[in-house]
Amino acid sequence: MPSSPSSPSSAPSSRRPYLIGAGVAAAALLLGFASYTATKPADREATAAPAPSAPAPTGSASASEPDTGAESGIYPELEAYARREARDPLAVGRADAPVVMIEYADYQCGYCGKFARDTEPELIRRYVDEGVLRIEWRNFPIFGEDSERAARASWAAGRQGRFHEFHRAAYAKGAKEKGFSPERVTDLARESGVRDLERFARDLDGKAARDAVAADQRQGYELGASSTPSFLVNGRPLAGAQPLEAFTEAIEAAAAKKSGSAATSGPASSDPAAGR
């Protein structure tokens, strides 16, 4: 992994992303330009606030044009950001799935909630359940203390196998308006079926949770993400709660490319673990 900044919890507006080579630099520019305005104004939730450091939109980045850059916006070196850990509690889908989508998200982000409620379940039904797609979540808290606490709480719930249940509860309609105080995240953990709430409280405020969230946060900043949600689909950056079709197109194109690569390179590369 590339080197990372030493203080990931500082405000996004005071940071500069670390870039690891020309491909990542280009991807960082793409994510930055796409920003939170990638969705149409009419589609935005009225209560959602813009990301603190989101740059002004440009004419070259929109929901209909998400893939500018090298080879239609695909940066192969960014595929290495996928962890593919079989027991990762913050992931769903086969570790050897041909396509990995990484999401960088904040629990106080209205667009992240919209994606979690409206788009994510359909992607799971169409692609994860069919073994084509793996989704890996990265906590990318950018809205302050409550965001940091909710991120750690999701990680702590994952320690007891309840990350996905916490994820759904925290992104339920109206959930973010209630905030993520210590009492509130404990209520969400209880609602999510976390059995040992004393352990949850210890994990929530422990060093391991803080380190895990900081590592995810650093990775997002390295990529130049300045808003949430931001995504990588096999090295292709996408920004914003875009229409379902934007994700299905990216996933199917990535799957077709993987299938074509396997066919042309022969049996030696057909092992999903090859090259990792």
C-alpha positions as CSV (number, residue, x, y, z in Angstrom):
1,M,0.0,0.0,0.0
2,P,1.2,3.6,-0.5
3,S,2.5,5.7,2.3
4,S,-0.2,7.6,4.2
5,P,-0.7,10.8,6.1
6,S,-0.2,10.6,9.8
7,S,-3.3,12.3,11.0
8,P,-6.4,11.0,9.1
9,S,-9.0,12.6,11.3
10,S,-8.2,16.1,10.4
11,A,-10.8,18.1,8.4
12,P,-10.9,17.2,4.7
13,S,-10.6,20.9,3.7
14,S,-7.1,21.1,5.3
15,R,-5.7,18.0,3.6
16,R,-4.1,17.2,0.3
17,P,-4.6,13.6,-1.0
18,Y,-1.5,11.4,-1.4
19,L,-1.1,10.2,-5.0
20,I,0.6,7.0,-6.0
21,G,1.6,7.3,-9.6
22,A,0.0,8.8,-12.7
23,G,-3.0,6.5,-12.8
24,V,-4.0,7.3,-9.2
25,A,-3.4,11.0,-9.9
26,A,-5.7,10.9,-12.9
27,A,-8.3,9.0,-10.8
28,A,-8.0,11.5,-8.0
29,L,-8.8,14.3,-10.5
30,L,-11.8,12.4,-11.8
31,L,-13.2,11.8,-8.3
32,G,-12.6,15.4,-7.4
33,F,-14.2,16.8,-10.4
34,A,-17.2,14.5,-10.3
35,S,-17.8,15.5,-6.6
36,Y,-21.2,15.4,-4.9
37,T,-22.8,17.1,-7.9
38,A,-22.7,13.8,-9.9
39,T,-26.4,13.3,-9.3
40,K,-28.9,15.7,-10.9
41,P,-30.1,18.5,-8.6
42,A,-33.7,17.3,-8.8
43,D,-32.6,13.9,-7.3
44,R,-30.9,15.3,-4.3
45,E,-32.4,15.1,-0.8
46,A,-33.3,18.5,0.5
47,T,-31.6,17.8,3.8
48,A,-28.3,16.7,2.5
49,A,-25.4,19.1,3.0
50,P,-22.6,19.3,0.4
51,A,-19.3,17.7,1.3
52,P,-17.0,20.2,3.1
53,S,-14.2,20.2,0.5
54,A,-16.2,19.3,-2.7
55,P,-14.9,21.4,-5.6
56,A,-17.1,23.2,-8.0
57,P,-18.6,21.0,-10.7
58,T,-17.2,21.1,-14.2
59,G,-18.7,20.5,-17.6
60,S,-16.7,17.3,-18.1
61,A,-18.0,15.4,-15.1
62,S,-21.7,14.4,-14.8
63,A,-23.8,11.4,-14.1
64,S,-24.1,10.7,-17.8
65,E,-20.3,11.0,-18.4
66,P,-18.6,9.1,-15.5
67,D,-15.8,7.5,-17.3
68,T,-13.3,10.0,-18.7
69,G,-9.6,9.1,-18.4
70,A,-7.2,6.3,-19.3
71,E,-9.0,3.6,-21.2
72,S,-12.5,5.0,-20.6
73,G,-11.8,5.9,-17.0
74,I,-10.3,2.5,-15.9
75,Y,-7.0,2.5,-14.0
76,P,-5.8,-1.1,-13.6
77,E,-3.4,-0.2,-10.7
78,L,-6.4,0.8,-8.6
79,E,-7.7,-2.8,-8.7
80,A,-5.1,-3.5,-6.0
81,Y,-7.2,-1.5,-3.5
82,A,-9.6,-4.4,-3.3
83,R,-8.7,-6.5,-0.2
84,R,-10.5,-9.7,-1.2
85,E,-10.3,-11.0,2.3
86,A,-12.7,-13.9,2.6
87,R,-13.6,-13.1,6.2
88,D,-13.8,-9.4,5.8
89,P,-17.0,-8.4,7.8
90,L,-17.3,-5.2,5.8
91,A,-17.7,-7.0,2.5
92,V,-20.3,-9.2,0.7
93,G,-19.8,-11.5,-2.1
94,R,-17.2,-14.1,-3.2
95,A,-13.6,-13.1,-2.5
96,D,-12.7,-14.4,-6.0
97,A,-15.6,-12.6,-7.8
98,P,-14.4,-11.1,-11.1
99,V,-15.6,-7.6,-10.2
100,V,-15.0,-5.8,-6.9
101,M,-16.8,-2.5,-6.2
102,I,-15.4,-0.5,-3.3
103,E,-17.6,2.1,-1.7
104,Y,-16.2,5.0,0.4
105,A,-19.1,6.3,2.5
106,D,-20.2,8.3,5.5
107,Y,-23.3,7.4,7.6
108,Q,-24.4,11.1,7.7
109,C,-24.3,11.3,3.9
110,G,-27.8,11.5,2.4
111,Y,-26.7,10.3,-0.9
112,C,-25.0,7.3,0.7
113,G,-28.3,6.4,2.3
114,K,-30.1,6.8,-1.0
115,F,-27.6,4.4,-2.6
116,A,-27.9,1.9,0.3
117,R,-31.6,1.9,0.2
118,D,-32.4,2.1,-3.5
119,T,-29.4,0.8,-5.5
120,E,-27.3,-1.5,-3.4
121,P,-30.0,-4.2,-2.8
122,E,-30.6,-4.4,-6.6
123,L,-26.8,-4.8,-7.2
124,I,-26.7,-7.5,-4.6
125,R,-29.6,-9.3,-6.2
126,R,-28.3,-9.1,-9.8
127,Y,-24.6,-9.5,-9.3
128,V,-23.5,-10.5,-5.8
129,D,-25.9,-13.4,-5.5
130,E,-24.8,-14.6,-9.0
131,G,-21.1,-14.6,-8.0
132,V,-20.2,-11.8,-10.4
133,L,-19.7,-8.9,-7.9
134,R,-18.1,-8.4,-4.5
135,I,-18.8,-5.2,-2.6
136,E,-16.3,-3.9,-0.1
137,W,-17.2,-1.0,2.2
138,R,-14.7,1.6,3.4
139,N,-15.6,4.0,6.2
140,F,-14.9,7.5,5.0
141,P,-16.3,9.8,7.7
142,I,-16.1,13.5,6.6
143,F,-18.8,15.2,8.6
144,G,-17.2,15.3,12.0
145,E,-17.5,13.5,15.3
146,D,-20.9,11.7,14.8
147,S,-19.6,10.4,11.4
148,E,-16.5,9.1,13.1
149,R,-18.5,7.4,15.8
150,A,-20.9,5.8,13.4
151,A,-18.0,4.5,11.4
152,R,-16.4,2.9,14.4
153,A,-19.8,1.5,15.5
154,S,-20.3,-0.2,12.2
155,W,-16.8,-1.8,12.5
156,A,-17.6,-2.8,16.1
157,A,-20.9,-4.4,15.0
158,G,-18.9,-6.2,12.3
159,R,-16.7,-7.8,15.0
160,Q,-19.8,-9.7,16.1
161,G,-21.0,-10.5,12.6
162,R,-23.6,-7.7,12.4
163,F,-22.1,-5.1,10.1
164,H,-24.6,-5.5,7.4
165,E,-27.5,-5.3,9.8
166,F,-26.0,-2.1,11.4
167,H,-25.3,-0.7,7.9
168,R,-29.0,-1.1,6.9
169,A,-30.3,0.3,10.2
170,A,-27.9,3.3,10.1
171,Y,-29.0,4.1,6.5
172,A,-32.7,3.5,7.0
173,K,-34.8,6.5,6.0
174,G,-34.8,9.1,8.7
175,A,-31.9,7.5,10.6
176,K,-29.3,10.1,10.0
177,E,-31.6,12.9,11.2
178,K,-31.5,11.3,14.7
179,G,-27.7,11.6,14.8
180,F,-25.1,9.2,16.0
181,S,-24.6,9.9,19.7
182,P,-23.1,7.2,21.9
183,E,-26.6,6.3,23.0
184,R,-27.9,6.3,19.5
185,V,-25.2,4.0,18.1
186,T,-25.8,1.6,21.0
187,D,-29.5,1.6,20.1
188,L,-28.7,0.8,16.5
189,A,-26.4,-2.0,17.6
190,R,-29.2,-3.5,19.7
191,E,-31.6,-3.1,16.8
192,S,-29.1,-4.8,14.5
193,G,-28.9,-7.9,16.8
194,V,-25.4,-7.2,18.3
195,R,-25.5,-9.6,21.3
196,D,-22.7,-8.4,23.5
197,L,-23.3,-4.7,24.0
198,E,-20.5,-4.4,26.5
199,R,-18.0,-5.7,24.0
200,F,-19.5,-3.5,21.4
201,A,-18.9,-0.4,23.6
202,R,-15.3,-1.5,24.2
203,D,-14.7,-2.1,20.5
204,L,-16.4,1.1,19.6
205,D,-13.9,3.2,21.5
206,G,-10.9,1.0,21.2
207,K,-7.7,1.5,19.3
208,A,-8.4,-1.2,16.7
209,A,-11.6,0.5,15.6
210,R,-9.9,3.9,15.3
211,D,-7.0,2.4,13.4
212,A,-9.4,0.6,11.0
213,V,-11.4,3.7,10.3
214,A,-8.3,5.8,9.9
215,A,-6.9,3.3,7.3
216,D,-10.1,3.4,5.2
217,Q,-10.1,7.2,5.5
218,R,-6.5,7.5,4.3
219,Q,-7.2,5.3,1.3
220,G,-10.0,7.5,0.3
221,Y,-7.9,10.7,0.6
222,E,-5.1,9.0,-1.4
223,L,-7.5,8.5,-4.2
224,G,-8.6,12.2,-4.1
225,A,-12.1,11.5,-2.9
226,S,-13.5,14.7,-1.5
227,S,-17.2,13.6,-1.1
228,T,-19.4,10.6,-0.5
229,P,-20.3,8.2,-1.9
230,S,-17.3,7.5,-4.1
231,F,-16.7,4.2,-5.8
232,L,-14.1,2.1,-7.5
233,V,-15.3,-0.7,-9.9
234,N,-12.3,-2.8,-10.8
235,G,-10.2,0.4,-11.0
236,R,-12.9,2.6,-12.6
237,P,-13.9,5.6,-10.4
238,L,-17.5,6.6,-10.1
239,A,-18.7,9.4,-7.8
240,G,-22.1,10.2,-6.4
241,A,-25.3,8.3,-5.9
242,Q,-25.7,7.8,-9.6
243,P,-28.5,6.0,-11.4
244,L,-28.6,2.2,-11.2
245,E,-27.7,2.1,-14.9
246,A,-24.3,3.7,-14.3
247,F,-23.4,0.9,-11.9
248,T,-24.8,-1.9,-14.0
249,E,-22.9,-0.6,-17.0
250,A,-19.6,-0.4,-15.1
251,I,-20.1,-3.8,-13.5
252,E,-21.0,-5.6,-16.7
253,A,-18.2,-3.9,-18.6
254,A,-15.7,-5.0,-16.0
255,A,-17.0,-8.5,-15.9
256,A,-16.8,-8.8,-19.7
257,K,-13.3,-7.5,-19.7
258,K,-12.3,-10.1,-17.1
259,S,-14.0,-12.8,-19.0
260,G,-12.2,-11.8,-22.2
261,S,-8.8,-11.6,-20.5
262,A,-9.2,-15.1,-19.1
263,A,-10.2,-16.5,-22.5
264,T,-7.3,-15.0,-24.3
265,S,-4.6,-15.7,-21.7
266,G,-5.5,-19.4,-21.4
267,P,-6.1,-21.8,-18.5
268,A,-3.1,-20.6,-16.4
269,S,-4.9,-17.4,-15.6
270,S,-8.4,-18.9,-15.0
271,D,-7.7,-19.3,-11.3
272,P,-9.4,-16.3,-9.6
273,A,-6.5,-16.1,-7.2
274,A,-3.9,-15.7,-10.0
275,G,-1.9,-12.5,-9.9
276,R,-3.0,-11.6,-6.3
